């Protein structure tokens, strides 16, 4: 299939850029909360700032790991297996959920980005699916007549 490798490359690049963007945004929000000494419902501002920075690092590493899996798929031109496949499926689910939240909170633009990314992830997963279905499931034997 001619579309497999380009889709894997696009997904890898976007996920790696998204990792940097998510990490930078959460780090920036942590700095803003720290400098403004804001509090939400009585929570400690230092805890909120630290939590935002840690979340940025964790989610940035998660998206970067998903990007590395997509990059390996593009380089090897083989389907992701094991934990790599699980990571790409979870990234698709995350983009679907973020798309749903983005529609209500930020509008059409971020929603469209998340849905396009969801579509690319699903296309990547389906483009590398086995041709004859799952190899673990074999069709039942045909009945023989005497």
C-alpha positions in Angstrom: 0.0 0.0 0.0 1.5 3.3 -1.1 0.0 5.5 1.5 1.3 3.6 4.6 4.8 5.1 4.9 3.8 8.8 4.3 1.0 8.6 6.8 3.4 7.1 9.4 5.9 9.9 8.7 3.2 12.6 9.0 1.9 11.0 12.3 5.4 10.8 13.7 6.2 14.4 12.9 2.9 15.7 14.2 3.1 13.7 17.4 6.7 14.8 18.1 5.7 18.5 17.5 2.6 18.0 19.7 4.8 16.6 22.5 6.9 19.7 22.4 3.8 21.9 22.3 2.0 20.2 25.1 5.1 20.2 27.3 5.8 23.9 26.6 2.2 25.0 27.2 1.9 23.2 30.5 5.3 24.6 31.6 4.2 28.1 30.6 0.9 27.7 32.5 2.9 26.5 35.6 5.0 29.6 35.4 2.0 31.8 35.0 0.3 30.3 38.1 3.5 30.6 40.1 4.1 34.2 39.2 0.5 35.3 39.7 0.2 33.4 42.9 -3.2 32.2 41.8 -5.3 29.7 43.8 -8.2 27.6 42.7 -10.7 26.7 45.4 -8.1 27.1 48.1 -5.4 24.9 46.5 -1.8 25.8 47.2 -0.4 27.8 44.2 3.0 26.1 44.5 1.3 22.7 44.2 -0.7 23.8 41.2 2.4 25.2 39.4 4.4 22.1 40.1 1.5 19.8 39.1 1.2 21.7 35.8 4.9 21.4 35.1 4.9 17.6 35.9 1.8 17.1 33.8 3.6 18.8 30.9 6.6 16.6 31.2 4.5 13.4 31.5 2.2 14.2 28.6 5.0 15.5 26.5 6.9 12.2 27.1 3.8 10.2 26.3 3.2 12.0 22.9 7.0 11.8 22.2 6.9 8.0 22.8 3.9 7.7 20.6 5.8 9.7 17.9 8.8 7.4 18.3 6.6 4.4 17.7 5.1 6.0 14.6 8.7 6.9 13.5 9.8 3.3 13.9 6.7 2.2 11.9 7.7 4.6 9.1 11.3 3.5 9.1 10.7 -0.3 9.2 7.5 -0.2 7.1 6.0 -2.9 9.5 3.0 -2.8 11.6 3.4 -1.8 15.3 3.3 -4.7 17.7 2.7 -5.1 21.4 3.1 -2.0 23.5 3.7 0.2 20.4 0.3 -0.7 19.0 -1.3 -0.1 22.4 0.3 3.3 22.6 -0.9 4.3 19.1 -4.5 3.1 20.0 -4.4 5.1 23.2 -3.2 8.2 21.4 -6.1 7.8 19.0 -8.5 7.6 22.0 -6.8 10.6 23.6 -7.2 12.7 20.4 -10.9 11.7 20.1 -11.5 12.8 23.7 -9.5 16.0 23.3 -11.4 16.7 20.1 -14.7 16.4 22.0 -13.5 18.8 24.7 -12.0 21.2 22.2 -15.3 21.6 20.4 -17.0 22.9 23.5 -14.1 24.8 25.0 -12.0 26.2 22.1 -14.1 26.0 19.0 -13.9 24.5 15.5 -10.2 24.9 14.7 -8.7 22.8 17.6 -11.6 20.3 17.1 -10.7 19.8 13.5 -7.0 19.4 14.3 -7.8 16.7 16.9 -10.2 14.9 14.6 -7.7 15.0 11.6 -5.0 13.6 14.0 -7.5 10.9 15.1 -8.1 10.0 11.5 -4.4 9.8 10.7 -3.8 7.5 13.7 -6.7 5.3 12.7 -5.4 5.2 9.1 -1.9 4.3 10.3 -3.3 1.5 12.4 -5.6 0.2 9.7 -3.0 0.5 6.8 -0.7 -1.9 8.6 -3.5 -4.3 9.6 -3.0 -7.9 8.3 -4.7 -8.4 4.9 -6.7 -11.5 5.8 -7.9 -10.5 9.2 -6.4 -11.3 12.5 -3.9 -14.2 12.3 -4.9 -15.5 15.8 -8.5 -16.2 14.5 -8.8 -19.0 12.0 -12.0 -19.7 10.2 -13.9 -22.8 11.3 -13.3 -25.9 9.2 -15.9 -26.5 6.5 -18.3 -29.3 7.3 -17.7 -32.5 5.3 -20.6 -34.5 4.0 -20.3 -38.3 3.9 
